[in-house]
Amino acid sequence: MRQILMTALLIATVVAVYISVSRGDGGTESHIHSSGTVMADGISRISP
């Protein structure tokens, strides 16, 4: 029973850390979005 509880707490901790890193303020999701915007602006400025 103790091992199951420890496993469940570890999984909950990993999920909480993942969510805070990927979706928190200044997280991975916002960095990817801003990088995509910069790349799109750069590509749109290229004239054929």
C-alpha positions, 0 to 999 in steps of 0.5 A: 500500500505504501509503495502505491501511495508513493508512486501516485505522489511521484506521478502527481509531482511529475505532472505538476512540474510538467504543467508548470514548465510547459504552460506557466508564465514564460513557459515553453509554450509561450517561448515556442509561440514567440519564436514562431511569430519572429520566424513568420515575420522574418519569412514575410519580409523576404521578397522573391 
